Amino acid sequence: MNSEALIRHSATDGGRSESRHAEPEFVPSASDRGPIADRHPGPGPALVAATHGDAAPAEDVDSRMSTAGGILVDRAGLWDAEALGDVAAATFPLACPPDLAAADIEAFIAEALSGDRFGEYLTDPRRIVLKAADDSGIVGYTMLVTGDPVEPVVAHAVSVRPALELNKMYVLPGHHGGEVGGALMRAAIDTAHETGCAALWLGVNQENLRAQRFYGKHGFRIVGTRAFTVGAVRCRDYVMQRTL
């Protein structure tokens, strides 16, 4: 599952495996993490994942990335952890397959998208978290992960190195169809360039057609498949790559 609403990708968290809960999905807002699958009527959040490549340390990336339509995309800090967790909890369910049980979704949110988990992500030197905010607060975010893909099936599919994983991208439903998703995607692409990467990659649920269209619009192409576990359910993702 993947981006504007939610695009899911697996990654490794320190020596801790995230593969079972790194599923990126996308529910678009007119932005990225963008599109959510057609199975979800109405606005929905998105999550995008990408893989790691030989990238510069996260702290080398300029904190202020871009602005669009009153939206500021900036580097998130530890103080944003709870707000990011709230956005993720509100948007992740919208990017999930319709037959996925609520208990599995709730388990994934508790394990991978809580405020405490975001605190870990924000202090992980391999991760870059960008937030999109307006006067009301954070309305979306994306998470990028540096380093080569961990899963063998993904490492085989992603042909360009170094690559940056677009691991998560979410946009609140009220901001779908606006500038948030596009601004987050542009910031992610800029970050990939700034960290010296030659490609971005992500995982998106095979049922999330809207997210797939969103990513295709931004130059991503399907290069493989993988399994992504949410709760007790193994979902099927497409692996998508964009060469920079």
PEGITA-V819535 format. One line per field, one symbol per residue. ss: DSSP state (A for helix, B for strand, O for the rest). phi: phi as a letter, one per 30 degrees, with the letter a starting at -180 (. if undefined). Layout:
# PEGITA-V819535
ss: ???
phi: ???
This chain:
# PEGITA-V819535
ss: OBBBBOBOOOOBBOOBBOAAAOOOOOBOOOOOOBOOOOOOOOOOOBBOOBOOOOOOOAAAOOOBBBBBOOBBBBBOOAAAAAAAAAAAAAAAAAAOOOOOOAAAAAAAAAAAOOAAAAAAAAOOOOBBBBBBBBOOBBBBBBBBBOOOOOOAAAAAAOOOOOBBBBBBBBBOAAAOOOOAAAAAAAAAAAAAAAOOOOBBBBBBBOOOAAAAAAAAAOOOBBBBBBBBBBOOBBBBBBBBBBBO
phi: .bdfcabcbcacciccdcedbcddbbbdcjbcgedcdddcdidadbbbbbcdbdcdeedddedccabahicccbddbedcedddddddddceedcdedcddedddddddddcbdddddedddcdddcbccccbbddkdcaabbcbdjdeddeddedddccbdbcdcdaabbdedcdiccdedddddddddddddcidcacbacbeddddddddddddcjdbdblbacbcbiccccccccbbbdc
